[in-house]
Amino acid sequence: MNLEDLVKKARGGRVVASGFLNPKEQEALHALAAREGLALAWFGGLPAAERRLGVLHPPEVPAVNDPTWVGWLADEDPEQAAARLRRALDTGELGDVRSRPEGVLFAATRAAQARLAAAGLAAVDPPEAHRPRRRRKTRTLVVPSLRVDVVGAKGFGVSRSYFAKGVKAGKVRLRGHVADAKDEVREGDTLIAEGLGQVTLVRVVGRTTRGNYKVELTSER
């Protein structure tokens, strides 16, 4: 997948979706979108997904649709199921794959269902008992800095000392790498914290009279 070509298509005012990208590819697309002044929305299908799909769009477009689909393979060995999914789909069509007691839950593009059926895989929408439960909240908050430990604690609603312990233990990732407490979170970045979920810095709204940052954060658990 050529990320430059995606940006070129979006530059003309179109809404363009990438395939699923690994964290390093996400970082590269984020940099290209920022360089061109394009808005970028991320979708992983599953909560706190590592592989995500980016949708480039003009800044004047307020919101874009989620192009992902979450599928279910019943009574499948997780490793074998993942291998079968990867054989049937291109890399960009398949997101995270997660095992459950009675099958495998996975994220894919919406066009993937027909491809899987043609490959003999009976992938369906997840049954109610295995449907991923999401709690998504977007809030505008004030933080003294954009450090990982500050933004993460505020976004997840936990104490800074508690979140800092998780960072120190290597349980928080930023831009595809284990985060350091002193790393700064940029617009469009997502913090993924083991056991907590993910927080995305949607945008920096501005600065307060005291020099703090007013930010829009989306948290997902």
C-alpha positions as CSV (number, residue, x, y, z in Angstrom):
1,M,0.0,0.0,0.0
2,N,1.4,3.3,-1.1
3,L,0.6,5.9,1.6
4,E,1.7,8.8,-0.7
5,D,-0.9,7.7,-3.3
6,L,-3.6,7.8,-0.6
7,V,-2.7,11.3,0.4
8,K,-2.6,12.4,-3.2
9,K,-6.2,11.1,-3.7
10,A,-7.4,12.9,-0.5
11,R,-5.6,16.1,-1.5
12,G,-8.4,16.8,-4.0
13,G,-11.1,16.9,-1.4
14,R,-12.0,13.2,-1.4
15,V,-12.6,10.9,1.6
16,V,-10.1,8.1,1.3
17,A,-9.6,5.0,3.5
18,S,-6.4,3.1,3.9
19,G,-6.2,-0.6,4.6
20,F,-5.3,-1.8,8.1
21,L,-1.9,-0.5,9.1
22,N,0.6,-1.5,11.7
23,P,1.7,1.1,14.3
24,K,4.7,2.3,12.3
25,E,2.6,2.7,9.1
26,Q,0.1,4.6,11.2
27,E,2.8,7.0,12.3
28,A,3.9,7.5,8.7
29,L,0.3,8.2,7.5
30,H,-0.2,10.6,10.4
31,A,2.9,12.6,9.4
32,L,1.8,12.7,5.7
33,A,-1.7,13.9,6.6
34,A,-0.3,16.6,8.9
35,R,2.0,17.8,6.2
36,E,-0.9,18.2,3.7
37,G,-3.3,19.7,6.2
38,L,-5.7,16.7,6.0
39,A,-7.8,15.4,8.8
40,L,-7.3,11.7,9.8
41,A,-9.7,9.5,11.7
42,W,-8.7,6.0,12.9
43,F,-10.8,2.9,13.2
44,G,-9.7,-0.5,14.5
45,G,-13.0,-2.4,14.8
46,L,-12.1,-3.9,18.1
47,P,-11.4,-1.9,21.4
48,A,-7.8,-0.8,21.8
49,A,-6.8,-2.3,18.4
50,E,-3.2,-2.2,17.4
51,R,-3.8,-2.6,13.7
52,R,-6.0,0.3,12.6
53,L,-7.5,1.7,9.4
54,G,-7.1,5.4,8.6
55,V,-9.6,7.6,6.8
56,L,-8.2,10.8,5.3
57,H,-10.6,13.6,4.7
58,P,-10.7,17.4,4.3
59,P,-10.8,19.3,7.6
60,E,-14.2,20.8,6.7
61,V,-15.8,17.4,6.7
62,P,-16.9,17.0,10.4
63,A,-17.1,13.2,10.6
64,V,-16.6,10.1,8.6
65,N,-18.2,6.6,8.7
66,D,-16.4,3.6,10.3
67,P,-15.4,1.4,7.4
68,T,-14.5,-1.7,9.5
69,W,-16.4,-4.9,10.2
70,V,-16.0,-7.2,13.2
71,G,-16.4,-10.9,12.3
72,W,-16.6,-14.2,14.2
73,L,-15.4,-17.7,13.4
74,A,-17.0,-20.3,15.7
75,D,-15.1,-23.3,17.2
76,E,-11.8,-22.3,15.6
77,D,-8.3,-22.9,17.0
78,P,-7.0,-19.3,17.4
79,E,-3.7,-19.9,15.6
80,Q,-5.2,-21.9,12.8
81,A,-8.0,-19.4,12.4
82,A,-5.6,-16.5,12.2
83,A,-3.5,-18.3,9.6
84,R,-6.6,-19.1,7.5
85,L,-7.8,-15.5,7.7
86,R,-4.4,-14.2,6.5
87,R,-4.4,-16.7,3.6
88,A,-7.8,-15.5,2.5
89,L,-7.3,-11.8,2.9
90,D,-4.7,-9.2,1.9
91,T,-2.7,-7.6,4.7
92,G,-4.7,-4.4,4.5
93,E,-8.0,-6.2,4.8
94,L,-7.4,-7.8,8.2
95,G,-7.0,-6.1,11.5
96,D,-6.5,-7.6,15.0
97,V,-7.5,-11.2,15.6
98,R,-8.5,-12.2,19.2
99,S,-9.3,-15.6,20.6
100,R,-12.4,-16.3,22.7
101,P,-13.5,-19.5,24.5
102,E,-15.9,-20.6,21.6
103,G,-14.2,-19.0,18.6
104,V,-12.2,-16.2,17.1
105,L,-13.1,-12.5,16.9
106,F,-11.5,-10.4,14.3
107,A,-11.6,-7.0,12.5
108,A,-11.7,-6.6,8.8
109,T,-12.8,-4.3,6.0
110,R,-16.5,-4.5,5.1
111,A,-15.7,-5.9,1.7
112,A,-13.9,-8.9,3.4
113,Q,-17.0,-10.9,4.3
114,A,-17.6,-11.9,0.6
115,R,-13.9,-12.8,0.2
116,L,-14.0,-15.0,3.3
117,A,-17.1,-16.8,2.1
118,A,-15.5,-17.5,-1.3
119,A,-12.5,-19.0,0.6
120,G,-14.9,-21.3,2.5
121,L,-14.7,-19.5,5.8
122,A,-18.1,-19.2,7.5
123,A,-17.4,-15.8,9.1
124,V,-20.5,-14.1,10.6
125,D,-21.4,-11.1,12.8
126,P,-20.4,-11.9,16.4
127,P,-23.2,-13.5,18.6
128,E,-24.4,-11.2,21.3
129,A,-22.3,-13.0,24.0
130,H,-19.1,-12.3,22.1
131,R,-19.8,-8.9,20.7
132,P,-17.1,-6.4,21.8
133,R,-18.5,-4.1,24.4
134,R,-17.4,-0.5,23.9
135,R,-17.6,2.5,26.2
136,R,-16.6,5.5,24.1
137,K,-16.5,9.0,25.5
138,T,-15.4,12.3,24.0
139,R,-14.6,15.2,26.3
140,T,-12.9,18.5,26.4
141,L,-10.5,18.7,29.3
142,V,-7.7,20.9,30.6
143,V,-4.2,19.5,31.2
144,P,-1.0,21.2,32.3
145,S,1.1,19.5,29.7
146,L,0.9,17.0,26.8
147,R,3.1,14.5,28.5
148,V,2.0,10.8,28.2
149,D,1.5,10.5,32.0
150,V,-0.6,13.6,32.2
151,V,-2.8,13.0,29.1
152,G,-3.2,9.3,29.9
153,A,-4.2,9.9,33.5
154,K,-6.7,12.6,32.6
155,G,-8.1,10.6,29.7
156,F,-8.6,7.4,31.6
157,G,-9.8,9.2,34.8
158,V,-7.1,7.7,37.0
159,S,-4.4,9.3,39.2
160,R,-1.2,10.4,37.5
161,S,0.9,8.2,39.9
162,Y,-1.2,5.1,39.0
163,F,-0.9,5.7,35.3
164,A,2.8,6.5,35.6
165,K,3.4,3.0,37.2
166,G,1.8,1.4,34.1
167,V,4.0,3.5,31.8
168,K,7.1,2.5,33.8
169,A,6.0,-1.2,33.6
170,G,5.9,-0.9,29.8
171,K,2.1,-1.3,29.6
172,V,1.5,1.8,27.6
173,R,2.2,2.2,23.9
174,L,2.4,5.4,21.7
175,R,3.0,5.5,18.0
176,G,3.8,1.8,17.9
177,H,6.4,1.9,20.7
178,V,6.5,1.4,24.5
179,A,5.8,4.9,25.8
180,D,8.0,6.9,28.2
181,A,6.2,9.2,30.7
182,K,8.0,12.2,29.3
183,D,7.0,11.6,25.7
184,E,4.6,14.2,24.3
185,V,1.2,13.2,22.8
186,R,0.4,15.0,19.5
187,E,-2.9,15.6,17.8
188,G,-4.2,12.4,16.3
189,D,-2.0,10.2,18.6
190,T,-3.5,7.3,20.5
191,L,-2.3,6.0,23.8
192,I,-3.0,2.2,24.2
193,A,-2.9,1.1,27.9
194,E,-3.0,-2.5,28.9
195,G,-6.1,-3.2,30.9
196,L,-7.5,0.4,30.5
197,G,-8.2,0.8,26.8
198,Q,-7.1,3.7,24.6
199,V,-7.2,7.5,24.6
200,T,-6.9,9.6,21.5
201,L,-5.9,13.2,21.5
202,V,-8.3,14.5,18.8
203,R,-7.1,18.1,18.9
204,V,-5.6,20.8,21.0
205,V,-8.4,23.4,21.3
206,G,-6.2,26.1,22.7
207,R,-4.4,27.5,25.8
208,T,-5.9,28.8,28.9
209,T,-4.9,32.1,30.5
210,R,-2.7,30.1,32.9
211,G,-0.9,28.4,30.0
212,N,-2.6,25.0,30.4
213,Y,-3.8,23.1,27.3
214,K,-7.5,22.7,26.5
215,V,-7.8,19.4,24.6
216,E,-10.4,17.2,23.1
217,L,-9.9,13.6,24.1
218,T,-11.7,10.4,23.1
219,S,-11.4,7.4,25.5
220,E,-12.5,3.9,24.6
221,R,-12.6,0.9,26.8
